[in-house]
């Protein structure tokens, strides 16, 4: 009987040891999965999720493969500080949070609204820009005000996974929501596939200077903040925040802002300087 008990105890200890070892390895793997800084340093490059469809902010010139604009300049400066290269990963909006939390990308660099529900799923950097929603229609459109858009059946164009899908449904209950491929809203307005594009104001900044067939409604929606997105629990966000603070404190951010936005940056001096 004693031999049987001894055997059972030995087996139990072996199982506990194996479970403990496995648990330790799993914990290490989980830590590595969200510590993109170590991964970046080990690889010698950072993989950055993007949506390169916004002129001046992040876009790809004809015949080029590398994105350019305000966001890429910020990211390249960060990579330079860490002594690594940048690899860009184009993503649909609906896939961005999953991509960063699974380690497919090290972080997301996009005009991502810092919503509370997103913060629950990922970790945002400090804000890199303040913006607000606007509405863009064809120049000859019958719509003159935001109130006009309440007309039943008005076709709103959005990108897949956009925050505006829920906002449009809430603010314009009679609207018809049309999900568009990335970067096709101008063509969709011209062809009548949609009546209006509702998006961040910076999305319309570049096109309004080049496309004479567009018109912005005078109204603006609520203001909000943009942040870069890191995996939940990833301490790398603190490294990026220090970089962003230095960028603003030493004048580089203001120079980039002037280059790509076309006017001077006016930081908010009472509190955090966005």
Phi, psi and omega in degrees: 000318179298323179295320180296315179297319179297319179296317180297317180295321179297317179296319180298318178296321179297316179297317180298319180296315180296319180296318179296317179297315181297318180297321179296317180295320180297318180297319179297317180297318180298319179297316180295326184296328183256358179263078185291337179300311179297320180296318179297313181296320180293318182283331185083012178204157173247138177260121189239124178280133185218165170231089188277060184236011185245110181303137181076328182270305172199115184205171180240123178294151178303129179085356180255160178248336180270136178289157177224168178125187184300309181297310179302324179294321177295315182294316181297325176296321178295316179298320179297320178297326180272352179073034180230173177264172178242134170241127186264139179235110180283128184229148167288151181301324183293344183256357190293312184295320178295319182299319182282325181283341178263358179084009176297323173233157180281327172195168180254126177245096185207173176280068185265120179295128182280072179278154181295322181292328176289321179299333178288338183257335181220179176247124178274148169286176169300155180299139175252352179194148172255138181211180176210163181283148173218171182236129181242134179231171173293150185304322182267015182295150177284344182282124182246332181226167177296326178300325179299332183288351177286352179304130181304135177088002177300129186266112179262128177263132177220162174273152179301130179085003183292144175299336186286345178300313179290321181295318179296315180300325180282315186274335181229074187299341180263007184284157170252118183268126181245116179276125186248152170298153182305136173074018184247011186293327180294314178296324180292324175293316182296324184270353180085008176298325175230160177263332185206147172247123177253121184199181175298145184299329181292338177297328184265348186302307181294307181303326181295336180273348186240334184250105184286354181265012179250154177214133177266139172287151188290334185288156172234146176275192180294149177279154179204174184250148173256141174218154171280149187249131177240160179300147179302124180089000182282115181290349180299335180300328179290325176295315180295321180299321177296318177300315182295321177299315178296321180301319181282320184294326186261007171093352182293320180300316180298323179294316179296318180301312179298319181298314189263334181265338176089000177213166185291146175281132178244092182294152175277111186276340179273094182101218182287132179273104181278000000 
